[in-house]
């Protein structure tokens, strides 16, 4: 009987957890590359000791490269945290699937948006301009939808867990 109840209200499956961990760590790695671009934009060159400094320039502002560094890392850490606390969430298998898809949409939407932001005409704030700007805008839009799904189901799963703990 308890296994039936556990099936109806469970946390993320092992496959869902593993999927989210892989995506989270990959986006963190992409954030590291944004960090290198941020470093080059601040210093104006790249120095790899003992080699002589390389005179490199990167387009856009330091702020956009900082975002390309910290945005994917923060989103990746959020999803890894969700995996860590997932045993506390009481979700149906269908809700767990939606949470997984929402987290992946948020991760990749934000990662693509932050990574294309330095090359866009207005940071993807409006769906106008060149292709890169529209791509940036659209990816952030997808990320917002995914984030609301992730957080909404996180609140729901936490509330269900609270009710069961009485």
VENNOR-V599603 format. One record per residue. RES is the residue in three letters. PHI is phi in whole degrees, -180 to 180 (none if undefined). OMEGA is omega in whole degrees, 0 to 359 (* if undefined). NEAR is the number of other C-alpha atoms within 10 Angstrom. Layout:
# VENNOR-V599603
RES/PHI/OMEGA/NEAR + RES/PHI/OMEGA/NEAR
This chain:
# VENNOR-V599603
UNK/none/182/5 + UNK/-66/179/7 + UNK/-68/177/9 + UNK/-67/178/8 + UNK/-65/179/9 + UNK/-62/179/13 + UNK/-68/181/12 + UNK/-73/178/14 + UNK/-131/181/19 + UNK/-134/176/21 + UNK/-90/178/23 + UNK/-64/177/26 + UNK/-72/179/16 + UNK/-61/178/10 + UNK/-64/179/9 + UNK/-64/178/17 + UNK/-62/180/18 + UNK/-63/178/14 + UNK/-61/180/14 + UNK/-66/178/23 + UNK/-63/180/20 + UNK/-60/180/14 + UNK/-62/179/18 + UNK/-62/181/26 + UNK/-69/178/18 + UNK/-66/179/17 + UNK/-68/175/24 + UNK/-64/178/23 + UNK/-61/177/16 + UNK/-63/176/20 + UNK/-61/176/27 + UNK/-62/179/17 + UNK/-65/174/15 + UNK/-61/177/24 + UNK/-66/176/19 + UNK/-64/178/16 + UNK/-64/178/25 + UNK/-63/179/22 + UNK/-59/180/18 + UNK/-64/181/20 + UNK/-66/179/22 + UNK/-77/184/17 + UNK/-83/184/13 + UNK/86/178/15 + UNK/-160/177/16 + UNK/-122/179/19 + UNK/-115/177/14 + UNK/-116/183/9 + UNK/-58/10/7 + UNK/-94/179/6 + UNK/-73/176/8 + UNK/-68/180/9 + UNK/-59/177/11 + UNK/-98/180/12 + UNK/-81/181/11 + UNK/-121/173/13 + UNK/-129/176/14 + UNK/-122/180/17 + UNK/-72/172/11 + UNK/78/186/14 + UNK/-94/177/14 + UNK/-61/181/17 + UNK/-60/180/13 + UNK/-68/177/22 + UNK/-73/174/29 + UNK/-61/178/21 + UNK/-63/179/22 + UNK/-67/177/29 + UNK/-87/187/27 + UNK/-79/182/20 + UNK/-60/179/23 + UNK/-62/179/31 + UNK/-65/180/24 + UNK/-63/179/17 + UNK/-66/177/24 + UNK/-62/179/30 + UNK/-67/178/18 + UNK/-60/181/15 + UNK/-68/176/23 + UNK/-64/176/20 + UNK/-65/178/13 + UNK/-61/177/23 + UNK/-61/182/24 + UNK/-64/182/12 + UNK/-94/185/14 + UNK/-57/176/20 + UNK/-62/179/15 + UNK/-82/182/18 + UNK/-86/178/24 + UNK/-106/183/26 + UNK/-126/172/26 + UNK/-72/177/17 + UNK/-56/179/16 + UNK/-67/178/10 + UNK/-65/177/21 + UNK/-63/178/24 + UNK/-66/179/15 + UNK/-64/178/16 + UNK/-63/179/25 + UNK/-63/179/24 + UNK/-65/178/17 + UNK/-63/179/23 + UNK/-65/180/28 + UNK/-66/178/23 + UNK/-62/179/23 + UNK/-64/181/28 + UNK/-57/186/34 + UNK/-77/175/23 + UNK/-63/179/26 + UNK/-68/180/28 + UNK/-62/178/29 + UNK/-67/179/22 + UNK/-64/179/30 + UNK/-66/182/27 + UNK/-76/178/23 + UNK/-92/181/22 + UNK/-52/180/25 + UNK/-64/182/25 + UNK/-105/184/18 + UNK/-89/183/21 + UNK/-78/179/18 + UNK/-139/175/18 + UNK/64/181/18 + UNK/72/182/25 + UNK/-76/179/16 + UNK/-137/181/13 + UNK/-84/181/14 + UNK/-130/174/14 + UNK/90/185/12 + UNK/-78/183/11 + UNK/-60/182/12 + UNK/-62/180/20 + UNK/-67/178/24 + UNK/-67/176/22 + UNK/-62/178/20 + UNK/-61/179/29 + UNK/-60/182/26 + UNK/-63/181/20 + UNK/-69/175/23 + UNK/-65/178/24 + UNK/-63/177/19 + UNK/-61/180/18 + UNK/-63/180/24 + UNK/-63/178/18 + UNK/-62/179/15 + UNK/-61/180/25 + UNK/-65/178/22 + UNK/-66/177/15 + UNK/-64/181/21 + UNK/-60/183/25 + UNK/-70/178/15 + UNK/-61/178/14 + UNK/-72/174/20 + UNK/-64/177/22 + UNK/-64/180/13 + UNK/-61/181/16 + UNK/-64/177/24 + UNK/-67/179/18 + UNK/-65/177/14 + UNK/-62/178/16 + UNK/-66/178/18 + UNK/-62/180/13 + UNK/-64/180/10 + UNK/-73/184/9 + UNK/-86/181/7 + UNK/-71/*/5
